């Protein structure tokens, strides 16, 4: 297969696009773009070429469908490239899909049945699939799953303490952000092979946030569970919560299931704690005490989860920060690492403030900042799946 590979990563308010050449390993990107603010009043589409120069920069006043139609029209009319396959990020693969898979009508229906396990993501992930299926039914499409990377975890790490028939029905810990963790694992293998062979804590911190314990490059434990609601506090999601709180809210505050869902997915996390914003950049720039408190809780909980993962690993040889917050928020990294000194973590302030690749002091275990690239992983998987079927 020599035609280009289009990657679409559709989220709750964004669609990311990347176009990779089809005749070589997808190590370089031809175009990269993002439509953000979808569904709001200030949507915008920005696409850059390989040199970083903008080739499209225009407002969007519609939702996901308009954004995707605009992207596809630009590809067909102006880019000069003809995608031969499309790879999609799909958050949840359930118990059945543990590897990237060619999308067929039957597979798409299977994945749509998992909407309730990832209500913020799965419907948006699959909407471009359905649109392309209608418009170009012969174009190969491949689903790459955020849950798949964590299939290597031991069973004891995946099971809840529930009666077995619930476990057998698929109520287990799945884990998410797997495409990001897979990229970090491959990056370490190429650039830090000794660390890759050891025990590494990876923190993917962004509007969605999780942490993962890697041993020999494989996931052995992670903070997210059955849904992407578990674990760390996030931009709008609460993270780990005593399930008794849900029962209390329903019993004493008269909330129904949909109201609880809205609270936990949309009105909690940094937004709920601060009452200001879900955006870490806004909170770091704020003088409000509630903003400072939200950041402190966020960092404290991350350090606590790191301790849990360190126990799963039985030691830590290095730490990696990735994701938008992990890559760019030096103050957040410092606050988390300050609580990890018992693991041998010590930051160099100048390196950390400069977001250097290695931000640890000379007397510390390695602490790295790595810019994740989920789209590249999706492109590589798409190439392999489509080539195998040719």
C-alpha positions, 0 to 999 in steps of 0.5 A, a space after each residue: 500500500 503506497 497511498 497516504 494514511 489519514 489519521 482521525 482522532 475525534 474527541 468530545 470537543 476536538 478532531 485531530 487530523 494527521 496525514 502520513 506518507 504511505 510508501 514508507 514508515 510513518 516517521 514524518 507527518 505531511 500535515 497535522 491539524 486540529 478542529 477545536 471548540 466544536 459545539 461551542 461559539 469559537 470553533 476553529 480549524 487549523 492545519 499545518 504542513 510538515 514545516 509547521 506553516 499554517 495551510 488552513 486557519 478558519 473559524 467553524 460555527 458547527 459541530 463535529 460533522 461540519 469540521 470533518 466535512 471541511 477537513 475532507 473537502 480540503 484533503 480532496 480539493 487542496 492538499 494534493 494527497 489521496 488517502 488510501 486508508 484511514 486510522 481512527 482512535 477508538 477509546 474502548 474495545 471491550 473484552 473482544 478487541 485487543 488489537 487494531 482491527 479493520 472496520 466492517 459494519 459488524 465491527 462498527 455495531 459491536 463498538 457502538 454497543 460500548 458507548 455507555 462505557 465511554 460516553 464522552 468519547 466512543 460516539 465521537 470516535 465512531 461518528 467519522 467512521 460512519 460518515 466515511 462509510 457513507 461517503 467512501 464505502 471502499 476506503 479501508 478504515 482501521 480502529 486502534 483502541 486505547 484499551 488494547 495496550 493494557 491487555 498485558 496486565 495480569 488478571 489480578 490487576 484487572 479484576 474488581 472485588 465483585 461476584 464472578 458472574 459480573 466479571 465474566 460479563 466484562 466488568 473489569 479494569 480496562 485502562 485507557 490512554 493506551 495509544 499514548 503509553 504505547 508511543 512512550 514505550 516505543 520511544 523509551 525502547 529507541 532512545 533509553 533502552 536500559 530504562 525501557 527494560 526496567 520499571 517506569 511510571 508514566 503520567 499522561 496528564 491533560 484534560 483527561 489524565 491517568 498514570 501507568 506502570 510499565 515493566 519491560 515496556 508493558 502495562 502492568 497497572 494503570 489508574 483508569 478502570 472500567 471507564 475513563 472516569 476512574 483514577 486521577 482528578 481530571 479537567 471535568 471528571 472526578 477520578 476515583 470516588 467512593 461509590 457510596 457518594 453516588 448512592 448518597 447523592 441519589 438517596 439524599 439529593 434526589 439525583 437520577 442516573 443522568 444527573 449523576 453522570 453529568 456531575 461526574 463527567 462534566 462538572 467535577 475535576 478541576 472545574 468543579 473544585 475551582 469553580 473557575 475552569 477545567 484548563 490547568 493553564 487558567 488555574 495556574 495563572 489565577 490568584 484565586 484560592 480555589 484555583 490553588 486548592 484544585 491544583 494542590 488536590 490534583 498533584 497530591 492525588 497524582 503522587 498518591 497514585 504514583 505510590 500505588 503504581 510503585 508498589 505494583 512495580 516493586 520499585 521505580 527506575 524512572 518517571 515520564 511525564 506526557 500529555 498537555 499538562 505533563 509536557 507544559 506545566 512545570 509547576 505541576 511536575 514539580 509539585 508531584 515530584 516533590 512527594 516522590 523523593 522517597 523513590 529517588 526523584 529529584 528535579 533540576 529546577 532549571 531543566 524543569 522550567 525549560 521543559 527539557 527532555 530530561 528534567 531530573 537532577 544528576 543525583 536522581 533517577 531519570 525523570 523525562 518529558 516526552 511529547 506523545 504522538 498517538 497519531 503516529 502509533 495509529 498510522 503504524 497500526 493502520 499500515 500493518 492491518 491494511 497491508 496484511 489484508 492486501 
